[in-house]
Amino acid sequence: QGVMEGYNGTIFARGQTGSGKSFTMQGVADSSSQKGTIPRAFEHIFESVQCAESTKLLLRASCLEIHSEDIGDLLGADAKQKLE
């Protein structure tokens, strides 16, 4: 809810390979009962935006992967390109 009040928000998943991070974050696209954290957060944000008639909002999202001290932008043109 703080995001709708103008604060930055972060959803952070950390854990060993195969521990379920991707499933928890993404879930199953075709299942309303198995939606992940990200689709649920986006749904909440966009429902709130529709109710905010007299407010201007700028929504920006990024999806970063940190693996073996390398950082990659999963939404960038080249997801394999490393960031500084």
SETILO-137920 format. One record per residue (C-alpha): x, y, z. Coordinates in steps of 0.5 Angstrom, whole numbers, plus 500, padded with zeros to 3 digits. Layout:
! residues N
XYZ...
//
This chain:
! residues 84
500500500506505501507504494501508492503513497509515493514510497519506493517498494522492493520485493526481494527473493533470496535462497538456494537454487531450486528453493522456489524463488521463481515460483513464489515470485511468478506463480502459475499464470493461468491459475488465480489461486497460484499467482505469484507475489509479482502478479498480485502486487501489480494487480493491487497497484493497477486496481489502486491506480484506477481508483486514484482519479485526481492523482498523477502516478508514474509507475516504473518496474525493474527486475534484477538478477544477482548471481555469483556477484554479477547483476543482470537486468531481466527486463533489458534488451539483453538479459545476459548483459551484466550491469556495473
//
